[in-house]
Amino acid sequence: MKTAISIPDPVFKSAEVLASRLGLSRSELYARALESYVNFNDPKLVTARLNGLYASEKAEVPSDVMTAQMNLIDDEGW
């Protein structure tokens, strides 16, 4: 699909340099960048990344953070 967008000059120039350095066309660079941004902000993927982090045996929530979280839950009136 073709589309027209406006990009600030400094971003455009940086993208041109990056595309050249990576050996990509401008279109390929923009498509990859947008795909990455969309995936990074997909709520399902964010949740999956967080679940993976907290499921790790090495992941420990510091006690002060846990206390703050529990206090916030208590304030919710559940």
C-alpha positions as protocol buffer text, in pm:
chain_id: "A"
residue {
  index: 1
  type: MET
  ca { x: 0 y: 0 z: 0 }
}
residue {
  index: 2
  type: LYS
  ca { x: 125 y: 347 z: -75 }
}
residue {
  index: 3
  type: THR
  ca { x: 72 y: 640 z: 156 }
}
residue {
  index: 4
  type: ALA
  ca { x: 197 y: 994 z: 194 }
}
residue {
  index: 5
  type: ILE
  ca { x: 316 y: 1124 z: 530 }
}
residue {
  index: 6
  type: SER
  ca { x: 495 y: 1431 z: 660 }
}
residue {
  index: 7
  type: ILE
  ca { x: 819 y: 1379 z: 850 }
}
residue {
  index: 8
  type: PRO
  ca { x: 1031 y: 1651 z: 1010 }
}
residue {
  index: 9
  type: ASP
  ca { x: 1345 y: 1721 z: 806 }
}
residue {
  index: 10
  type: PRO
  ca { x: 1591 y: 1604 z: 1075 }
}
residue {
  index: 11
  type: VAL
  ca { x: 1408 y: 1271 z: 1114 }
}
residue {
  index: 12
  type: PHE
  ca { x: 1394 y: 1226 z: 737 }
}
residue {
  index: 13
  type: LYS
  ca { x: 1767 y: 1294 z: 701 }
}
residue {
  index: 14
  type: SER
  ca { x: 1852 y: 1053 z: 983 }
}
residue {
  index: 15
  type: ALA
  ca { x: 1629 y: 789 z: 827 }
}
residue {
  index: 16
  type: GLU
  ca { x: 1802 y: 833 z: 491 }
}
residue {
  index: 17
  type: VAL
  ca { x: 2142 y: 779 z: 652 }
}
residue {
  index: 18
  type: LEU
  ca { x: 2018 y: 475 z: 844 }
}
residue {
  index: 19
  type: ALA
  ca { x: 1853 y: 317 z: 538 }
}
residue {
  index: 20
  type: SER
  ca { x: 2174 y: 362 z: 343 }
}
residue {
  index: 21
  type: ARG
  ca { x: 2387 y: 218 z: 622 }
}
residue {
  index: 22
  type: LEU
  ca { x: 2155 y: -85 z: 652 }
}
residue {
  index: 23
  type: GLY
  ca { x: 2126 y: -132 z: 276 }
}
residue {
  index: 24
  type: LEU
  ca { x: 1749 y: -86 z: 285 }
}
residue {
  index: 25
  type: SER
  ca { x: 1516 y: 113 z: 70 }
}
residue {
  index: 26
  type: ARG
  ca { x: 1338 y: 403 z: 235 }
}
residue {
  index: 27
  type: SER
  ca { x: 1010 y: 212 z: 211 }
}
residue {
  index: 28
  type: GLU
  ca { x: 1157 y: -99 z: 373 }
}
residue {
  index: 29
  type: LEU
  ca { x: 1306 y: 106 z: 657 }
}
residue {
  index: 30
  type: TYR
  ca { x: 977 y: 284 z: 726 }
}
residue {
  index: 31
  type: ALA
  ca { x: 778 y: -40 z: 704 }
}
residue {
  index: 32
  type: ARG
  ca { x: 1011 y: -215 z: 950 }
}
residue {
  index: 33
  type: ALA
  ca { x: 1013 y: 82 z: 1187 }
}
residue {
  index: 34
  type: LEU
  ca { x: 634 y: 109 z: 1188 }
}
residue {
  index: 35
  type: GLU
  ca { x: 593 y: -266 z: 1235 }
}
residue {
  index: 36
  type: SER
  ca { x: 831 y: -257 z: 1529 }
}
residue {
  index: 37
  type: TYR
  ca { x: 648 y: 38 z: 1687 }
}
residue {
  index: 38
  type: VAL
  ca { x: 308 y: -126 z: 1642 }
}
residue {
  index: 39
  type: ASN
  ca { x: 431 y: -455 z: 1790 }
}
residue {
  index: 40
  type: PHE
  ca { x: 603 y: -278 z: 2081 }
}
residue {
  index: 41
  type: ASN
  ca { x: 275 y: -107 z: 2171 }
}
residue {
  index: 42
  type: ASP
  ca { x: 41 y: -404 z: 2116 }
}
residue {
  index: 43
  type: PRO
  ca { x: -130 y: -459 z: 2454 }
}
residue {
  index: 44
  type: LYS
  ca { x: -122 y: -837 z: 2414 }
}
residue {
  index: 45
  type: LEU
  ca { x: 251 y: -836 z: 2347 }
}
residue {
  index: 46
  type: VAL
  ca { x: 316 y: -593 z: 2632 }
}
residue {
  index: 47
  type: THR
  ca { x: 124 y: -823 z: 2867 }
}
residue {
  index: 48
  type: ALA
  ca { x: 311 y: -1126 z: 2737 }
}
residue {
  index: 49
  type: ARG
  ca { x: 646 y: -953 z: 2794 }
}
residue {
  index: 50
  type: LEU
  ca { x: 546 y: -851 z: 3146 }
}
residue {
  index: 51
  type: ASN
  ca { x: 414 y: -1201 z: 3223 }
}
residue {
  index: 52
  type: GLY
  ca { x: 744 y: -1346 z: 3104 }
}
residue {
  index: 53
  type: LEU
  ca { x: 937 y: -1104 z: 3320 }
}
residue {
  index: 54
  type: TYR
  ca { x: 738 y: -1174 z: 3634 }
}
residue {
  index: 55
  type: ALA
  ca { x: 731 y: -1551 z: 3572 }
}
residue {
  index: 56
  type: SER
  ca { x: 1109 y: -1560 z: 3570 }
}
residue {
  index: 57
  type: GLU
  ca { x: 1267 y: -1715 z: 3876 }
}
residue {
  index: 58
  type: LYS
  ca { x: 1510 y: -1426 z: 3885 }
}
residue {
  index: 59
  type: ALA
  ca { x: 1238 y: -1161 z: 3891 }
}
residue {
  index: 60
  type: GLU
  ca { x: 1172 y: -1036 z: 4239 }
}
residue {
  index: 61
  type: VAL
  ca { x: 965 y: -735 z: 4327 }
}
residue {
  index: 62
  type: PRO
  ca { x: 1142 y: -528 z: 4592 }
}
residue {
  index: 63
  type: SER
  ca { x: 955 y: -524 z: 4923 }
}
residue {
  index: 64
  type: ASP
  ca { x: 901 y: -146 z: 4914 }
}
residue {
  index: 65
  type: VAL
  ca { x: 745 y: -172 z: 4566 }
}
residue {
  index: 66
  type: MET
  ca { x: 527 y: -462 z: 4680 }
}
residue {
  index: 67
  type: THR
  ca { x: 412 y: -261 z: 4983 }
}
residue {
  index: 68
  type: ALA
  ca { x: 328 y: 39 z: 4763 }
}
residue {
  index: 69
  type: GLN
  ca { x: 132 y: -184 z: 4524 }
}
residue {
  index: 70
  type: MET
  ca { x: -60 y: -345 z: 4807 }
}
residue {
  index: 71
  type: ASN
  ca { x: -143 y: -2 z: 4953 }
}
residue {
  index: 72
  type: LEU
  ca { x: -279 y: 109 z: 4618 }
}
residue {
  index: 73
  type: ILE
  ca { x: -497 y: -202 z: 4597 }
}
residue {
  index: 74
  type: ASP
  ca { x: -623 y: -141 z: 4949 }
}
residue {
  index: 75
  type: ASP
  ca { x: -721 y: 215 z: 4852 }
}
residue {
  index: 76
  type: GLU
  ca { x: -931 y: 89 z: 4561 }
}
residue {
  index: 77
  type: GLY
  ca { x: -1207 y: -33 z: 4790 }
}
residue {
  index: 78
  type: TRP
  ca { x: -1232 y: -380 z: 4649 }
}
